[in-house]
Amino acid sequence: MNKLPVATRAKMLSMFCEGTSMRSVSRLTDTSINTVSKLLEDAGRFCAGFHDEKVRGVKAKRVQVDEIWSFTAAKQKNVAAMKNPVDGAGDTWTWTAIEADTKLLISHFVGGRDGECAKWFIEDMASRIANRIQLTSDGHRAYLEAVEGAFGADVDYAMLNKIYGASPESAKGRYSPAECVGCRKDIIEGAPDMKHVSTSYAERANLTMRMHNRRFTRLTNAFSKKFENHAHMVAIYAVWYNWMRIHKSLRVTPAMAAGLSETVMDWAGIVEAMDADAPSKKRGTYKKGEA
């Protein structure tokens, strides 16, 4: 099968992580949209496996978790009226876990916002961490049982519950959030340091994800049409964020700050690893020991 040059595929993947839509990538690289879609799928599977193997034994101190909203095919309220329903349509939540010091994206999970998804996400995060941590989440109640099941008493866990009031008259609008008028810090388990009970790093990292990923752009038609493609793009973004993007405050990548890498990676290296892996695994699934 003919393949695009490594440089072209590397450029396409870089464009994905700079807020470029699939149609734009197709036009700018003079490739068919089917080729772009296939690269998204292959790279997404490979990057998910890459993250799964490489982000292990993380020595973390303070971890913050949060969820970022988007939707697939249609907003939840419009799913019942869809003419051509698709699997996974409706609200799509991306769960993220950020280490406060290194800014490492330890774990990510795409699904709903229920207790089962919280359990999957927290268990995956816990399996990647090598020591006791201080954990902070927002007030989403699904975290309570999930953290208890994954960590038991071996965690210093607190919830940050934000208190919202009415927006000022001048700021009221359909898409204006309520004004945060205060917050309450609740100790759930262990002895967390209350001055470090915060979700600010996780929320800022989620803003970076939204700004660099076209699928999260509000009030456009750039939303994901397939749930699987949304998950593929999140996996690609996670590899770019951890291993290639130099964090401005750290001056190294999060993976380097966390001791998981000694160098800044690039997309050409990932594409070459995908090619080397292709004969042994179907359609670009990551093979342990590569890259």
Secondary structure, DSSP 8 states (H G I E B T S, - for coil): -----HHHHHHHHHHHTTT--HHHHHHHHT--HHHHHHHHHHHHHHHHHHHHHHS-SB--SEEEEEEEEEEESS-GGGGGG-SS--TT-EEEEEEEEEETTT--EEEEEEE-SSHHHHHHHHHHHHHTB-S--EEEEES-THHHHHHHHHHTTSSEEEEEEEEEE---GGG-STT---EEEEEEEEEEES---GGG---HHHHHHHHHHHHH-GGG-TTSS-SBSSHHHHHHHHHHHHHHHHHT---TTTSS-HHHHTTS-SS---HHHHHHHHHHHTTTSGGG---TT--
